């Protein structure tokens, strides 16, 4: 059986085929009358379960979802979007391949450095109050914006 599979499959070769539904079969929830952020696109996504600790570096060409925290000194670099289901206190670089539509979202956005494509910002010096709601960082009109998500 292994010999049979090895004749037709080689390790590391996977093909994905995207299928489009005809217009009359499209999901009504996806219509333009619903507000959605256009920077989030489906694509390859890596899920990281647990805390990204100081000295750790997560790099992925697609989207990265961290189910946990990113500690100071930890880095998450993605060609797509970065979502942190926890506290982001380290470095986040979304759109590392030049994607200006990438976003960074976190339950608590306290990054020491935040980058989207070629745009970069740092946390303010000294103690500041941190919001108690999720935030979303994105590029709009050639500026990096951080807004409440909910």
TORKENU-79326 format. One record per residue: residue in one letter; x, y, z of N, C-alpha, C, O, CB in turn. Coordinates in steps of 0.001 Angstrom, whole numbers. Atoms other than C-alpha are relative to their C-alpha. Last residue first. Glycine has a CB too. Layout:
BEGIN
LUMSE, code, n.x, n.y, n.z, ca.x, ca.y, ca.z, c.x, c.y, c.z, o.x, o.y, o.z, cb.x, cb.y, cb.z
LUMSE, A, X, Y, Z, X, Y, Z, X, Y, Z, X, Y, Z, X, Y, Z
...
END
This chain:
BEGIN
LUMSE, code, n.x, n.y, n.z, ca.x, ca.y, ca.z, c.x, c.y, c.z, o.x, o.y, o.z, cb.x, cb.y, cb.z
LUMSE, X, 1408, 204, -359, -15756, 45825, 19570, -632, 1294, 431, -1815, 1321, 772, -136, -1036, 1108
LUMSE, X, 604, 981, 897, -12478, 46160, 17665, -1479, -195, 296, -2265, -407, -628, 729, -1329, 106
LUMSE, X, 701, 1072, -727, -11257, 49366, 19244, -655, -946, -989, -1185, -517, -2013, -1063, 584, 972
LUMSE, X, 1360, -331, -426, -8976, 51247, 16836, -578, -1125, 839, -132, -2268, 736, -901, 274, -1215
LUMSE, X, 395, 995, -996, -5276, 51361, 16018, -1348, 442, 542, -1494, 1542, 1076, 1076, -145, 1157
LUMSE, X, 1051, -334, -955, -4354, 53182, 12812, -200, -1157, 969, -61, -2323, 598, -1321, 334, -728
LUMSE, X, 346, 1160, -815, -1144, 53012, 10771, -992, 447, 1069, -692, 1337, 1864, 1275, -645, 644
LUMSE, X, -267, -157, -1430, -1036, 55723, 8125, -429, -1261, 723, -1345, -1957, 287, -732, 1240, 579
LUMSE, X, -1444, -19, -279, -762, 55595, 4329, 347, 312, 1452, 1414, 859, 1732, 668, 1006, -886
LUMSE, X, -523, -1274, 504, -4465, 56422, 3826, 1463, 196, 398, 1853, 1272, 852, -847, 1168, 524
LUMSE, X, 1030, -743, 729, -5482, 53451, 5976, 605, 1347, -384, 1161, 2050, 460, -1318, 182, 865
LUMSE, X, -498, -1125, 790, -3197, 50748, 7341, -1172, 630, -742, -1969, -55, -1383, 1113, -457, -999
LUMSE, X, 80, 134, 1454, -4489, 48465, 10088, 561, 1252, -661, 774, 2274, -8, -1461, -247, -455
LUMSE, X, -940, -912, 656, -4359, 47801, 13829, -36, -270, -1499, -52, -1422, -1931, 1454, -171, 566
LUMSE, X, -329, 391, 1359, -7356, 46262, 15618, 928, 1057, -583, 623, 2249, -535, -1285, -170, -870
LUMSE, X, -329, -1069, 938, -8031, 46411, 19334, 454, -590, -1329, 882, -1741, -1416, 1091, 919, 582
LUMSE, X, -843, 386, 1141, -9762, 44168, 21858, 236, 1187, -933, -603, 2079, -1057, -647, -1162, -780
LUMSE, X, 785, 537, 1107, -11130, 45818, 25020, 956, -380, -1140, 2073, 133, -1209, -1075, 1038, -485
LUMSE, X, 486, 1316, -434, -9725, 46678, 28459, -898, -626, -1073, -1826, -1370, -755, -771, 122, 1337
LUMSE, X, 1439, 234, 139, -7634, 49565, 27177, -376, -1411, 433, 445, -2327, 387, -440, 235, -1445
LUMSE, X, 284, 901, 1114, -4151, 50044, 28583, -1498, -251, -65, -2145, -448, 963, 778, -1338, 149
LUMSE, X, 1170, 847, -233, -3354, 53066, 30670, -230, -866, -1224, -151, -401, -2361, -1262, 853, 316
LUMSE, X, 1221, -536, 595, 150, 54308, 30111, -1142, -936, 345, -937, -2118, 619, 142, 170, -1548
LUMSE, X, 1249, 695, -309, 3348, 53824, 32040, -1174, 710, -663, -1326, 1926, -553, -216, -85, 1527
LUMSE, X, 590, -147, -1325, 6479, 55168, 30421, -1291, -777, 154, -1732, -1471, -762, -250, 1448, 292
LUMSE, X, -913, 143, -1139, 7404, 55542, 26765, -761, 181, 1311, -1718, 951, 1380, 1159, 1022, -95
LUMSE, X, -455, -1244, -621, 4656, 55056, 24171, 908, -285, 1198, 768, -1308, 1868, -1205, 849, 439
LUMSE, X, 812, -357, -1168, 4540, 51674, 22405, 531, 1308, 579, 1733, 1563, 511, 21, -1140, 1080
LUMSE, X, -471, 550, -1275, 6228, 51619, 19035, -954, 423, 1107, -1727, 1370, 965, 1454, 471, 315
LUMSE, X, 283, -844, -1158, 5020, 52111, 15487, 501, -708, 1247, 664, -1928, 1261, -1522, 321, 112
LUMSE, X, -453, 463, -1305, 6048, 50781, 12081, -406, 999, 1079, -410, 2208, 849, 1528, -211, 4
LUMSE, X, 379, -990, -1008, 4746, 50945, 8524, 323, -550, 1383, 97, -1729, 1655, -1510, 365, -109
LUMSE, X, -1152, -845, -308, 6590, 48902, 5869, -276, 1053, 1057, 595, 1874, 1342, 471, 670, -1241
LUMSE, X, -742, -251, 1231, 4055, 46043, 5762, 1232, 834, 360, 2051, 386, 1162, -894, 731, -1073
LUMSE, X, 850, 530, 1057, 2258, 46322, 9087, 651, 444, -1301, 779, 1638, -1574, -1509, 504, 123
LUMSE, X, -272, -313, 1404, 4591, 46711, 12015, -1080, -618, -877, -1525, -1744, -651, 1404, -511, -422
LUMSE, X, 1069, 481, 872, 3985, 46907, 15765, 313, 450, -1421, 528, 1636, -1675, -1403, 527, 467
LUMSE, X, -156, -514, 1358, 6755, 47233, 18330, -1069, -653, -871, -1306, -1859, -790, 1445, -280, -560
LUMSE, X, -1160, -883, -111, 6573, 46858, 22105, 317, 614, -1356, 812, 1738, -1442, 1224, -769, 544
LUMSE, X, -1232, 394, 693, 3066, 45503, 21561, 1124, 1001, 244, 901, 2211, 262, -256, -135, -1502
LUMSE, X, -1031, -764, -709, 393, 46288, 24149, 1371, -292, -601, 2354, -423, 129, -9, -337, 1514
LUMSE, X, -1062, -390, 920, -2710, 45177, 22222, 982, 931, 712, 759, 2139, 802, -589, 686, -1262
LUMSE, X, -667, -1109, -674, -5004, 43314, 24617, 1247, 333, -807, 2207, -437, -820, 356, -353, 1496
LUMSE, X, 887, -310, -1123, -7554, 40997, 23005, 560, 1156, 806, -193, 1992, 1305, -198, -1232, 899
LUMSE, X, -304, 695, -1251, -5419, 41234, 19893, -1031, 381, 1047, -1610, 1467, 1012, 1431, 337, 494
LUMSE, X, 1078, -112, -977, -5738, 42205, 16235, 386, -798, 1233, 1004, -1858, 1131, -1356, -500, -588
LUMSE, X, -404, 624, -1261, -3028, 42929, 13672, -1151, 227, 959, -1601, 1359, 1132, 1366, 594, 562
LUMSE, X, 420, -605, -1270, -4104, 43616, 10102, 669, -731, 1155, 1161, -1850, 1010, -1548, -40, 154
LUMSE, X, -107, 855, -1185, -2855, 42988, 6566, -429, 772, 1244, -396, 2002, 1274, 1446, -531, 165
LUMSE, X, 1337, 308, -505, -4154, 45098, 3681, 25, -878, 1239, -1032, -1213, 1774, -809, -673, -1073
LUMSE, X, 533, -1171, -716, -750, 46708, 3034, -1386, -246, 578, -1841, 524, 1424, -51, 1197, -928
LUMSE, X, 1463, -21, 35, 747, 43296, 2135, -535, 1163, 840, -558, 1081, 2069, -576, -1343, 510
LUMSE, X, 470, -1203, 683, 4455, 43968, 1554, -1503, 122, -107, -1996, 967, -855, 573, 47, -1350
LUMSE, X, -371, 111, 1413, 5887, 40523, 2374, -501, 1189, -816, -471, 1154, -2046, -549, -1295, -586
LUMSE, X, -1456, -89, 118, 5861, 41239, 6111, 482, -85, -1445, 1603, 323, -1749, 647, -1097, 812
LUMSE, X, -251, -480, 1356, 2122, 41919, 5975, 1480, 125, -302, 1891, 1026, -1033, -671, 1329, -213
LUMSE, X, 952, 557, 967, 1942, 41587, 9749, 302, 574, -1379, 869, 1661, -1492, -1475, 310, 417
LUMSE, X, -226, -548, 1343, 4940, 42273, 11979, -912, -734, -977, -587, -1821, -1454, 1509, -134, -429
LUMSE, X, 879, 568, 1025, 4206, 41826, 15692, 286, 693, -1323, 307, 1922, -1397, -1505, 151, 394
LUMSE, X, -93, -642, 1307, 6776, 42364, 18453, -917, -731, -977, -919, -1960, -1037, 1471, 7, -518
LUMSE, X, -1260, 127, 727, 6059, 41480, 22072, -31, 796, -1290, -625, 1872, -1363, 300, -1463, -298
LUMSE, X, -974, -902, -621, 3324, 42455, 24516, 1346, -31, -705, 2263, 694, -319, 185, -358, 1460
LUMSE, X, -1141, -186, 893, 309, 40995, 22682, 926, 1041, 618, 653, 2241, 567, -461, 435, -1435
LUMSE, X, -690, -1281, -133, -2126, 39769, 25346, 1204, 18, -939, 2037, -888, -903, 442, 247, 1476
LUMSE, X, -647, -202, -1289, -4540, 36956, 24442, 628, 1386, 6, 143, 2302, -658, 1069, -1105, 278
LUMSE, X, 1118, 219, -916, -6274, 35595, 21381, 556, 17, 1413, 501, -974, 2141, -746, -1350, -304
LUMSE, X, -465, 516, -1284, -3614, 37127, 19159, -1202, -91, 923, -1805, 921, 1280, 1122, 907, 616
LUMSE, X, 1058, -69, -1000, -4521, 37554, 15495, 529, -633, 1275, 1011, -1765, 1254, -1307, -712, -489
LUMSE, X, -368, 570, -1295, -1807, 38351, 12958, -1168, 222, 946, -1618, 1351, 1139, 1322, 641, 563
LUMSE, X, 509, -612, -1227, -2687, 38891, 9298, 544, -692, 1238, 980, -1842, 1183, -1518, -34, 15
LUMSE, X, 1396, -423, -40, -717, 37978, 6176, -333, 694, 1307, 407, 1561, 1773, -919, -1190, -201
LUMSE, X, 240, -624, 1293, 2990, 37566, 5417, -1415, 534, -99, -1695, 1425, -901, 262, -987, -1121
LUMSE, X, 913, 679, 925, 3429, 36923, 9106, -75, 759, -1316, -20, 1989, -1342, -1408, -137, 619
LUMSE, X, -159, -612, 1317, 6063, 37699, 11735, -847, -797, -984, -713, -2016, -1088, 1511, 37, -444
LUMSE, X, 883, 683, 944, 5379, 37013, 15411, 90, 770, -1310, -225, 1959, -1371, -1496, -81, 533
LUMSE, X, 296, -602, 1302, 8159, 37914, 17816, -953, -868, -801, -834, -2093, -819, 1286, 226, -790
LUMSE, X, 521, 971, 965, 8675, 37276, 21532, -370, 716, -1287, -788, 1873, -1258, -1226, -756, 575
LUMSE, X, -1131, 745, 543, 10900, 39677, 23489, -417, -1091, -963, 423, -1629, -1684, 794, -599, 1113
LUMSE, X, -1055, -901, 467, 7978, 40875, 25601, 1222, -810, -428, 1635, -1739, 266, 385, 1019, 1106
LUMSE, X, -726, -710, -1052, 5453, 38003, 25841, 1014, 979, -584, 1390, 855, -1749, 707, -996, 918
LUMSE, X, -1331, -229, 563, 3016, 37005, 23095, 727, 869, 1016, 402, 2044, 1182, -58, 688, -1447
LUMSE, X, -616, -1320, -82, -56, 35512, 24767, 1293, 43, -805, 1867, -993, -1142, 273, 376, 1460
LUMSE, X, -809, -223, -1193, -2314, 32544, 24009, 558, 1412, -55, 17, 2273, -749, 1147, -1051, 116
LUMSE, X, 1000, 289, -1025, -4086, 31113, 20992, 753, 18, 1319, 1127, -1025, 1856, -742, -1391, -248
LUMSE, X, -609, 451, -1249, -1800, 32816, 18493, -1116, -183, 1011, -1809, 770, 1365, 1081, 1014, 520
LUMSE, X, 919, -155, -1122, -3327, 33010, 15013, 690, -581, 1226, 1010, -1769, 1259, -1385, -705, -274
LUMSE, X, -381, 659, -1252, -846, 33571, 12177, -1048, 327, 1054, -1387, 1491, 1266, 1427, 447, 472
LUMSE, X, 525, -605, -1224, -1828, 34327, 8571, 481, -782, 1213, 740, -1983, 1122, -1543, 52, -30
LUMSE, X, 1423, -326, 33, 319, 33284, 5596, -419, 747, 1257, 325, 1582, 1772, -835, -1269, -159
LUMSE, X, 301, -787, 1198, 4098, 33228, 5010, -1462, 395, -110, -1788, 1314, -862, 394, -769, -1221
LUMSE, X, 831, 768, 916, 4856, 32124, 8564, -390, 891, -1167, -628, 2086, -989, -1260, -561, 718
LUMSE, X, 6, -568, 1343, 7452, 33171, 11119, -838, -898, -897, -655, -2115, -922, 1449, 157, -558
LUMSE, X, 940, 728, 846, 7170, 32635, 14874, -8, 700, -1351, -281, 1898, -1427, -1449, -57, 637
LUMSE, X, 382, -720, 1211, 10217, 33823, 16810, -890, -912, -835, -478, -2000, -1237, 1259, 460, -812
LUMSE, X, 654, 827, 1014, 10917, 32812, 20387, -422, 871, -1175, -827, 2022, -1009, -1224, -742, 595
LUMSE, X, -989, 730, 784, 13462, 34827, 22360, -600, -900, -1055, 107, -1338, -1962, 850, -810, 899
LUMSE, X, -1134, -832, 379, 10953, 35922, 24992, 1048, -847, -716, 1416, -1921, -240, 613, 688, 1240
LUMSE, X, -864, -523, -1062, 8020, 33500, 25039, 1127, 862, -560, 1381, 867, -1764, 585, -1147, 816
LUMSE, X, -1248, -257, 720, 5197, 32902, 22575, 897, 730, 990, 622, 1869, 1367, -231, 848, -1341
LUMSE, X, -655, -1296, -91, 2527, 31496, 24896, 1254, 43, -863, 2051, -895, -864, 348, 318, 1449
LUMSE, X, -895, -242, -1125, 383, 28538, 23949, 666, 1360, -115, 431, 2108, -1064, 1057, -1094, 87
LUMSE, X, 691, 192, -1278, -1268, 27165, 20826, 1004, 157, 1127, 1982, -586, 1209, -691, -1396, 67
LUMSE, X, -1013, 218, -1030, 124, 28606, 17599, -740, -82, 1323, -1337, 898, 1769, 1095, 1147, 12
LUMSE, X, 499, -182, -1354, -2261, 28268, 14658, 1116, -350, 974, 1729, -1413, 879, -1266, -870, 258
LUMSE, X, -701, 819, -986, -812, 28764, 11184, -559, 346, 1371, -634, 1517, 1742, 1554, 228, -56
LUMSE, X, -36, -501, -1368, -3131, 30044, 8489, 727, -986, 885, 488, -2192, 825, -1417, 257, 532
LUMSE, X, -722, 925, -868, -3000, 29708, 4715, 113, 615, 1387, 452, 1791, 1522, 1408, -332, -578
LUMSE, X, -1288, 416, 528, -5606, 31880, 3114, 629, -991, 946, -24, -1508, 1852, 925, 1203, -221
LUMSE, X, -311, 1396, -269, -8902, 33551, 3685, 1344, -325, -620, 1748, 280, -1613, -1106, -940, -546
LUMSE, X, 316, 899, 1103, -8820, 37308, 3553, 313, -1421, 436, 1181, -1647, 1279, 794, 378, -1289
LUMSE, X, -111, 1397, -400, -8929, 39823, 6357, -469, -865, -1155, -1641, -833, -1530, -824, -290, 1288
LUMSE, X, -1395, 414, -94, -8165, 43323, 5103, 170, -1457, 371, 1263, -2002, 217, 710, 845, 995
LUMSE, X, -478, 588, 1242, -11736, 43918, 3880, 1437, -496, 68, 1885, -1176, -855, -123, 994, -1096
LUMSE, X, -1298, -606, 239, -13192, 44441, 7338, 641, -694, -1187, 829, -1910, -1168, 906, -88, 1258
LUMSE, X, -1113, 904, -256, -16813, 43453, 7193, 1289, 719, -327, 1330, 1568, -1217, -128, -1305, -822
LUMSE, X, -1293, -641, -193, -20026, 45414, 7424, 1050, -1060, 286, 894, -1866, 1203, -60, 1034, 1146
LUMSE, X, -584, 277, -1308, -22972, 43518, 5986, 1350, 678, 82, 2111, 682, -886, 131, -1525, 249
LUMSE, X, 770, -702, -1018, -25055, 44940, 3133, 493, -304, 1414, -48, 232, 2382, -1463, -365, -122
LUMSE, X, -584, -1283, -375, -22311, 43943, 682, -769, 729, 1099, -255, 1702, 1650, 86, 876, -1205
LUMSE, X, 351, -1139, 842, -23440, 40323, 535, 553, 1293, 580, 976, 1337, 1735, -1517, 101, -162
LUMSE, X, -1220, -602, 522, -21587, 37532, 2327, -285, 1219, -877, 638, 1758, -1488, 783, -1027, -790
LUMSE, X, -689, -703, -1081, -24542, 36561, 4515, 1253, 709, -489, 1782, 1570, 214, 360, -968, 1107
LUMSE, X, 573, -1330, -182, -26557, 35763, 1381, 672, 782, 1125, 596, 2010, 1148, -1479, -115, 277
LUMSE, X, 522, -142, -1353, -24165, 32876, 597, -561, 1408, 197, 165, 2378, -23, 1101, -298, 1043
LUMSE, X, -871, -618, -995, -23675, 32578, -3131, -732, 185, 1321, -1952, 348, 1364, 523, 1345, -506
LUMSE, X, -170, 879, -1152, -25811, 30107, -5069, 862, 614, 1100, 1157, -52, 2092, 606, -1302, -442
LUMSE, X, 1302, 269, -617, -27232, 32532, -7670, 107, -896, 1232, -856, -999, 1992, -925, -641, -1012
LUMSE, X, 542, -1182, -674, -23756, 33911, -8392, -1315, -292, 709, -1552, 223, 1801, -199, 1122, -997
LUMSE, X, 683, -908, 931, -22324, 30471, -9203, -688, 1118, 788, -1025, 945, 1959, -1040, -775, -873
LUMSE, X, 1414, 311, 181, -20116, 29106, -6426, -582, 932, -1055, -169, 2088, -1146, -777, 127, 1340
LUMSE, X, 907, -1130, -152, -16375, 29463, -6896, -1429, -482, -207, -1705, -1240, -1137, 351, 1139, -996
LUMSE, X, 1203, 63, 814, -14040, 26530, -6328, -881, 1203, 311, -1055, 1571, 1473, -765, -1322, 245
LUMSE, X, 1043, -888, -502, -10474, 26878, -5121, -1183, -63, -947, -1027, 86, -2159, 517, 1460, 146
LUMSE, X, 834, -497, 1082, -8227, 23902, -5809, -1114, 832, 608, -1878, 348, 1442, -572, -1165, -860
LUMSE, X, 1305, -438, -458, -5390, 23181, -3447, -752, 567, -1189, -191, 1302, -2002, 120, 1048, 1143
LUMSE, X, 668, -973, 853, -2368, 21151, -4453, -1371, 315, 574, -2093, -575, 1026, -120, -523, -1448
LUMSE, X, 1433, -35, -267, -50, 19408, -2041, -586, 1075, -895, -53, 2181, -967, -311, 276, 1520
LUMSE, X, 758, -506, 1138, 3487, 18393, -2822, -1484, -132, 293, -2035, -1233, 311, 373, -754, -1301
LUMSE, X, -69, -1440, 167, 5634, 18184, 290, -751, 546, -1202, -746, 1757, -1423, 1400, 402, -98
LUMSE, X, 132, -838, -1191, 6274, 14467, 208, 133, 1481, -346, 988, 1873, -1140, 1050, -390, 1044
LUMSE, X, -1331, -269, -519, 5738, 12873, -3207, -154, 917, 1191, -1027, 1785, 1182, 930, 626, -1085
LUMSE, X, -146, -1137, -908, 2493, 11223, -4146, 1457, 147, 387, 2148, -839, 648, -883, -173, 1259
LUMSE, X, 822, -1124, 421, 1553, 8975, -7043, 172, 1248, 859, -270, 2330, 474, -1430, -405, 7
LUMSE, X, -75, -183, 1443, 4139, 6213, -6883, -716, 1271, -451, -316, 1902, -1429, -591, -1205, -707
LUMSE, X, -1235, -710, 317, 4527, 6668, -3114, 184, 192, -1498, 914, 1093, -1912, 1185, -744, 568
LUMSE, X, 137, -1433, -252, 879, 5761, -2624, 1248, 762, -421, 1147, 1859, -968, -289, 254, 1473
LUMSE, X, 1016, -515, 907, 1260, 2337, -4298, -163, 1510, 161, -216, 2237, -831, -1336, -705, 244
LUMSE, X, -602, -114, 1328, 4512, 1622, -2477, -976, 592, -1007, -588, 1394, -1856, 479, -1364, -483
LUMSE, X, -895, -1158, -43, 2831, 2398, 841, 658, 212, -1355, 784, 1344, -1821, 1072, -181, 1090
LUMSE, X, 828, -1201, 0, 0, 0, 0, 868, 1259, 0, 576, 2223, -707, -940, 2, 1215
END
